[in-house]
């Protein structure tokens, strides 16, 4: 990933309410900050594009190894 990309961190209450949804928002925010499509982001992480879609919907979360 590129240096200098800043991701907004919401207050603690948002994280504690819905950590899965918070991760989804942060994944999408990072991807968009990098200017990547879901397909390009997936290629960079060596996962299927459907996996990125799933992360952004909050259906699943990336593993610690992917982060």
Secondary structure as GFF3:
##gff-version 3
##sequence-region A 1 67
A	DSSP	alpha_helix	12	17	.	.	.	ID=ss1
A	DSSP	alpha_helix	19	34	.	.	.	ID=ss2
A	DSSP	alpha_helix	38	45	.	.	.	ID=ss3
A	DSSP	alpha_helix	49	57	.	.	.	ID=ss4
###
